[in-house]
Amino acid sequence: MSEHSKPELKARPLSPHIQIYRWTLTMMLSILHRATGVALYAGTALLAWWLLAAASGPDAYATVQAVSSAWYGRLVLFGYTWALFHHMFGGIRHLIWDTGRGFDLKHVEILARITAFTPPVLTLGVWFAAYLYLGAF
């Protein structure tokens, strides 16, 4: 080969990307698990705000109570409750996998459905019980 001739380039395969993959429940749960982890960090900051306000006195605590009892505060708390349950069930699913179980397609699908559908039910149950306890119903 002379120094001026170019070697023939072969077409290299492209790495698969999000537009090629068919979305599956386990893919979405994996993304949600990461997102809920981030949301739980933010929620922990809100919990720290609540604890600091409780320790700081009635005025600071009243401010936190006003924010958390408003519709947007309750929406954030509802989301935090769901994120907590979702992340917990995702962690349990990974714990099962860490034992070497549940890798066949049937059990992967069962675990994914449990992880997807149980947290919303538990979130609604907890909030219903809280409102029932508080006499809001």
SVG drawing of the C-alpha trace seen along z (x, -y; Angstrom):
<svg xmlns="http://www.w3.org/2000/svg" viewBox="-66 -33 70 51">
<polyline fill="none" stroke="black" stroke-width="0.4" points="0.0,0.0 1.5,-3.3 1.6,-6.1 -0.9,-8.2 -3.7,-5.6 -6.3,-5.5 -7.3,-2.3 -10.8,-1.1 -13.0,-1.8 -15.6,0.7 -19.0,-0.5 -18.9,-0.1 -22.0,1.1 -23.7,-1.6 -24.3,-1.1 -28.0,-0.6 -29.7,-3.6 -33.1,-4.6 -34.7,-5.0 -33.9,-1.4 -34.9,0.4 -38.5,1.3 -39.5,-0.2 -40.2,2.4 -41.5,2.2 -38.2,3.1 -36.5,0.2 -39.0,-2.3 -38.7,-1.0 -34.9,-1.3 -35.2,-4.9 -37.8,-5.6 -35.7,-3.9 -32.9,-6.4 -35.4,-9.3 -37.0,-8.4 -33.6,-8.1 -33.0,-11.8 -36.5,-12.8 -35.8,-11.1 -32.7,-13.2 -34.8,-16.3 -37.5,-15.0 -35.0,-14.4 -34.0,-18.1 -37.7,-18.9 -37.8,-16.6 -34.8,-18.3 -36.5,-21.7 -39.5,-20.3 -37.3,-19.1 -35.4,-22.4 -38.6,-24.3 -40.0,-22.2 -36.9,-22.8 -36.8,-26.5 -40.2,-27.5 -43.8,-28.0 -43.4,-30.7 -41.0,-28.6 -43.1,-25.5 -46.2,-27.4 -44.5,-28.4 -43.7,-24.7 -47.2,-23.7 -48.7,-26.4 -46.6,-25.2 -47.1,-21.5 -50.9,-21.8 -51.4,-23.9 -52.4,-21.9 -48.8,-22.2 -47.3,-21.0 -49.6,-18.0 -48.8,-17.2 -45.1,-17.2 -45.7,-15.0 -47.9,-12.7 -45.1,-12.4 -42.6,-11.8 -44.7,-9.0 -45.0,-7.3 -41.2,-7.8 -40.5,-6.2 -42.6,-3.1 -41.4,-2.9 -37.8,-3.1 -38.3,-0.5 -39.9,2.0 -37.2,1.4 -34.6,2.1 -36.4,5.3 -36.5,6.4 -32.7,5.8 -32.2,7.6 -34.0,10.7 -31.8,10.5 -28.7,10.2 -29.5,13.6 -29.4,15.0 -33.2,15.5 -35.8,14.1 -33.8,13.8 -36.0,16.0 -38.4,13.9 -41.5,15.0 -40.2,13.9 -38.6,10.7 -42.1,9.7 -43.8,10.7 -41.3,8.6 -41.6,5.7 -45.4,5.7 -45.3,5.9 -42.8,3.0 -44.9,0.9 -48.4,1.4 -48.0,1.9 -46.4,-1.5 -49.4,-3.6 -51.8,-1.3 -49.8,-1.6 -49.5,-5.4 -53.2,-5.8 -53.8,-3.5 -51.5,-5.5 -53.0,-8.8 -56.6,-7.5 -55.7,-6.2 -54.1,-9.5 -57.1,-11.5 -59.4,-9.0 -57.3,-9.4 -57.3,-13.2 -61.1,-13.2 -61.0,-14.7 -63.5,-12.3"/>
</svg>
